[in-house]
């Protein structure tokens, strides 16, 4: 059975709010509140709205109160969920520019970025302190960067000698 039949002819599964990548689907939540506003405008009772949209009676009551006080606009929602980011887009752009200069330009001994080093640069630039997890989230989601590991090669490596060995010595040994 795909879902119970409701008064509108749709199955209840069609109206359930889907999760996108572990996050709430804010558009689906907004659509459900707008459907409640339509139902209130049509004179439907709060209990009918709660049953048809599969929400609690308290939620239907809260939506009804908000709709009475502010109309459909009151049910639009904030447009986002969760805490606002501590770094704005201009700060993220400044961080990107500084990170592209490399770790040695910021006084680090080697040319490898670590999460700790990135966090230090972010704190120096913005005054905002982040731990490794939040630093990685900034790199991945706000900057679009991925984890990179340097190739483990000797500093003394001679590419020309390697090519010559492959062309001359390897065929001789392979026989």
C-alpha positions as CSV (number, residue, x, y, z in Angstrom):
1,X,0.0,0.0,0.0
2,X,1.6,3.3,-1.1
3,X,-0.1,5.5,1.4
4,X,-3.6,6.2,2.7
5,X,-6.0,8.1,0.5
6,X,-6.9,11.6,1.6
7,X,-9.9,13.8,0.9
8,X,-8.1,15.5,-2.0
9,X,-7.5,12.3,-3.9
10,X,-3.7,12.3,-3.3
11,X,-1.9,9.7,-1.4
12,X,-0.3,10.9,1.8
13,X,3.2,9.9,0.7
14,X,3.0,12.6,-2.0
15,X,2.9,15.4,0.6
16,X,5.5,14.1,3.0
17,X,8.5,16.4,3.4
18,X,11.6,14.7,1.8
19,X,15.0,14.9,3.2
20,X,17.7,16.1,0.8
21,X,21.2,15.0,1.8
22,X,20.3,15.0,5.5
23,X,18.7,18.4,5.3
24,X,15.1,19.4,5.2
25,X,13.5,20.3,1.9
26,X,12.6,23.9,2.7
27,X,10.6,24.3,-0.5
28,X,8.4,21.3,0.4
29,X,7.9,22.7,3.9
30,X,6.9,26.1,2.4
31,X,4.5,24.4,-0.1
32,X,2.8,22.5,2.8
33,X,2.3,25.8,4.7
34,X,0.9,27.5,1.6
35,X,-1.5,24.6,1.1
36,X,-2.7,25.1,4.7
37,X,-3.2,28.8,3.9
38,X,-5.4,27.9,0.9
39,X,-7.4,25.5,3.1
40,X,-7.9,28.2,5.8
41,X,-9.0,30.7,3.1
42,X,-11.5,28.1,1.8
43,X,-13.0,27.9,5.3
44,X,-11.6,24.5,6.3
45,X,-11.2,23.8,10.0
46,X,-7.8,23.4,11.8
47,X,-8.4,19.8,12.5
48,X,-9.1,19.1,8.8
49,X,-5.9,20.9,7.8
50,X,-3.9,18.8,10.4
51,X,-5.4,15.5,9.2
52,X,-5.0,16.2,5.5
53,X,-1.5,17.6,5.7
54,X,-0.4,15.1,8.3
55,X,0.8,17.6,10.9
56,X,0.0,17.9,14.6
57,X,-3.0,19.9,15.8
58,X,-0.6,22.3,17.5
59,X,1.1,23.0,14.2
60,X,-2.2,23.6,12.4
61,X,-3.3,25.9,15.2
62,X,0.0,27.8,15.1
63,X,-0.3,28.1,11.3
64,X,-3.9,29.3,11.6
65,X,-2.9,32.0,14.2
66,X,-0.1,33.2,11.9
67,X,-2.3,33.2,8.9
68,X,-5.0,35.2,10.7
69,X,-2.4,37.8,11.9
70,X,-0.3,38.1,8.7
71,X,-2.0,36.3,5.9
72,X,-0.1,34.1,3.4
73,X,3.1,36.1,3.9
74,X,3.2,35.0,7.6
75,X,3.5,31.4,6.5
76,X,6.2,32.0,3.9
77,X,9.0,31.1,6.3
78,X,12.4,32.5,6.9
79,X,13.9,31.1,3.7
80,X,16.6,29.2,5.5
81,X,17.2,26.9,8.4
82,X,19.9,27.0,11.0
83,X,22.4,29.6,12.2
84,X,23.7,32.2,9.9
85,X,27.3,31.8,8.8
86,X,29.9,33.7,10.9
87,X,31.8,34.6,7.7
88,X,30.2,36.5,4.9
89,X,31.0,36.1,1.2
90,X,33.6,38.9,1.1
91,X,35.5,37.3,4.0
92,X,35.4,34.0,2.2
93,X,36.8,35.6,-0.9
94,X,39.6,37.2,1.1
95,X,40.4,33.8,2.7
96,X,40.5,32.2,-0.7
97,X,43.0,34.8,-2.0
98,X,45.2,34.3,1.0
99,X,45.2,30.5,0.9
100,X,46.1,30.6,-2.8
101,X,49.3,32.4,-1.8
102,X,50.4,29.2,-0.1
103,X,51.4,28.2,3.5
104,X,54.9,29.6,3.2
105,X,53.6,33.1,2.5
106,X,51.9,32.9,5.9
107,X,55.1,31.9,7.8
108,X,54.7,28.1,7.8
109,X,57.8,25.9,7.2
110,X,56.4,23.6,4.5
111,X,54.2,24.1,1.4
112,X,51.4,21.9,2.8
113,X,48.1,23.2,4.1
114,X,46.7,21.4,7.1
115,X,43.3,22.2,8.7
116,X,45.1,23.7,11.7
117,X,47.1,26.0,9.5
118,X,44.0,27.1,7.5
119,X,42.2,27.7,10.8
120,X,45.1,30.0,11.9
121,X,44.9,32.0,8.7
122,X,41.1,32.3,9.0
123,X,41.5,33.6,12.6
124,X,44.3,36.0,11.6
125,X,42.2,37.5,8.7
126,X,38.7,37.5,10.4
127,X,39.2,37.1,14.1
128,X,36.8,34.1,14.0
129,X,38.1,30.9,15.5
130,X,37.2,27.5,13.9
131,X,38.1,24.0,14.9
132,X,39.2,21.4,12.3
133,X,35.6,20.2,11.5
134,X,34.3,23.7,10.8
135,X,37.5,24.5,8.9
136,X,37.0,21.5,6.6
137,X,33.4,22.5,6.1
138,X,34.4,26.0,5.0
139,X,37.0,24.5,2.6
140,X,34.6,22.0,1.1
141,X,31.3,23.8,1.0
142,X,32.1,27.5,0.8
143,X,35.3,27.3,-1.2
144,X,34.6,24.2,-3.2
145,X,38.0,22.6,-2.4
146,X,38.7,19.0,-1.8
147,X,41.4,17.1,0.1
148,X,44.7,16.8,-1.7
149,X,47.7,14.8,-0.7
150,X,51.1,15.7,-2.1
151,X,52.8,13.0,-4.1
152,X,55.5,11.3,-2.0
153,X,58.6,11.8,-4.2
154,X,62.2,12.3,-3.2
155,X,63.5,15.9,-3.5
156,X,66.5,14.5,-5.3
157,X,64.3,12.9,-8.0
158,X,65.7,13.3,-11.5
159,X,62.9,13.0,-14.1
160,X,65.3,12.9,-17.1
161,X,67.3,10.0,-15.5
162,X,64.0,8.1,-14.9
163,X,62.9,8.5,-18.5
164,X,66.3,7.3,-19.8
165,X,66.3,4.3,-17.5
166,X,62.8,3.3,-18.6
167,X,63.8,3.6,-22.3
168,X,67.2,1.9,-22.1
169,X,67.6,-0.3,-19.0
170,X,64.0,-1.6,-18.5
171,X,63.7,-3.2,-21.9
172,X,67.0,-4.9,-21.3
173,X,66.0,-6.2,-17.9
174,X,62.5,-7.2,-19.0
175,X,63.8,-9.8,-21.5
